[in-house]
Amino acid sequence: MRRELLNPHGVLHGGVSLTLLDAIGGRSLIDQRVPASGQIIMSSVTVTLTTDFLLGVRDGVLFATGSPDHIGKTVAYVSVQLRHNDLYGPLIARGLGTYRVYARSLVRPV
């Protein structure tokens, strides 16, 4: 973490936590298979992300993890966690995300 990521109270800004959780949630779906079709997920877009902020931290290293709970034909559900200083360290924030999944890349070439 860096000083510019802290809020006026001197702890990690919630927007930073939310962004990390969102990014890891979507990324956890890439290269997974859609059970109904067997197609590989190449892109995902966030539909909703519900987040609980549990612990304020001022310094250290952040570890974000995401685990798909269910993958349907077009929508997937993911559990995400943000921890402090270790992959199994204190839980800073947790969330449940709903993502629209695609079997094609949404990235446009430049």
C-alpha positions as CSV (number, residue, x, y, z in Angstrom):
1,M,0.0,0.0,0.0
2,R,1.0,3.6,-0.5
3,R,0.0,6.8,1.3
4,E,-2.1,8.0,-1.7
5,L,-4.4,5.0,-1.4
6,L,-5.5,6.0,2.2
7,N,-8.7,7.9,2.9
8,P,-8.8,11.0,5.1
9,H,-8.9,8.8,8.2
10,G,-5.6,7.3,7.3
11,V,-6.8,3.8,6.4
12,L,-7.1,2.0,3.0
13,H,-9.8,3.7,0.9
14,G,-12.8,1.5,0.3
15,G,-12.7,2.2,-3.4
16,V,-9.3,0.6,-3.6
17,S,-10.6,-2.5,-1.8
18,L,-13.6,-2.7,-4.1
19,T,-11.5,-2.3,-7.2
20,L,-9.2,-5.2,-6.2
21,L,-12.1,-7.4,-5.4
22,D,-13.8,-6.6,-8.7
23,A,-10.7,-7.2,-10.7
24,I,-9.9,-10.6,-9.1
25,G,-13.6,-11.7,-9.3
26,G,-13.7,-11.2,-13.0
27,R,-10.2,-12.6,-13.6
28,S,-11.1,-15.8,-11.6
29,L,-13.6,-16.6,-14.4
30,I,-11.2,-16.3,-17.3
31,D,-10.3,-19.8,-18.8
32,Q,-13.1,-21.5,-16.8
33,R,-15.6,-23.6,-18.8
34,V,-19.3,-22.9,-19.1
35,P,-20.8,-26.2,-18.0
36,A,-23.8,-26.1,-20.3
37,S,-21.8,-25.6,-23.5
38,G,-18.2,-26.5,-22.6
39,Q,-17.0,-23.1,-24.0
40,I,-14.1,-21.3,-22.4
41,I,-14.8,-18.0,-20.7
42,M,-12.7,-15.3,-22.4
43,S,-14.2,-12.1,-20.9
44,S,-16.4,-11.1,-18.1
45,V,-18.3,-7.9,-17.1
46,T,-19.4,-7.0,-13.6
47,V,-23.2,-7.0,-13.1
48,T,-23.2,-6.5,-9.3
49,L,-20.6,-6.6,-6.5
50,T,-21.8,-6.6,-2.9
51,T,-18.9,-5.8,-0.5
52,D,-18.5,-6.0,3.3
53,F,-15.6,-3.9,4.7
54,L,-14.3,-5.6,7.9
55,L,-11.0,-4.1,8.8
56,G,-9.2,-0.8,8.3
57,V,-5.5,-1.1,7.5
58,R,-2.8,1.6,7.1
59,D,0.1,-0.3,5.6
60,G,1.3,-3.7,4.4
61,V,0.6,-5.9,1.4
62,L,-2.9,-6.8,0.1
63,F,-3.9,-10.3,-1.2
64,A,-7.0,-10.7,-3.2
65,T,-8.6,-14.0,-4.1
66,G,-11.7,-15.0,-6.0
67,S,-13.4,-18.3,-6.4
68,P,-16.3,-19.1,-8.7
69,D,-19.4,-20.4,-6.8
70,H,-21.5,-21.1,-9.9
71,I,-21.1,-20.6,-13.6
72,G,-24.3,-20.6,-15.7
73,K,-24.8,-20.1,-19.5
74,T,-24.3,-16.3,-19.4
75,V,-23.9,-15.4,-15.7
76,A,-21.5,-16.5,-13.0
77,Y,-21.3,-15.9,-9.3
78,V,-18.0,-15.4,-7.5
79,S,-16.9,-15.1,-3.8
80,V,-14.0,-12.7,-3.3
81,Q,-11.7,-11.8,-0.4
82,L,-9.1,-9.2,0.4
83,R,-6.6,-10.1,3.1
84,H,-3.7,-8.2,4.9
85,N,0.0,-9.2,4.6
86,D,-0.6,-12.9,3.8
87,L,-2.9,-15.0,1.6
88,Y,-4.4,-16.3,4.9
89,G,-4.0,-13.0,6.9
90,P,-6.7,-10.9,8.5
91,L,-9.8,-10.4,6.4
92,I,-10.1,-6.8,5.2
93,A,-13.1,-7.1,2.9
94,R,-15.2,-9.8,1.3
95,G,-17.8,-9.8,-1.4
96,L,-20.1,-11.6,-3.7
97,G,-20.0,-10.7,-7.4
98,T,-22.3,-11.4,-10.3
99,Y,-20.6,-11.4,-13.7
100,R,-21.8,-11.6,-17.3
101,V,-19.5,-14.1,-19.0
102,Y,-18.5,-14.3,-22.7
103,A,-16.9,-17.1,-24.7
104,R,-15.2,-14.4,-26.8
105,S,-12.8,-11.6,-26.0
106,L,-14.4,-8.2,-25.5
107,V,-11.0,-6.5,-25.9
108,R,-10.7,-4.5,-29.1
109,P,-7.4,-4.4,-30.9
110,V,-5.8,-1.0,-31.0
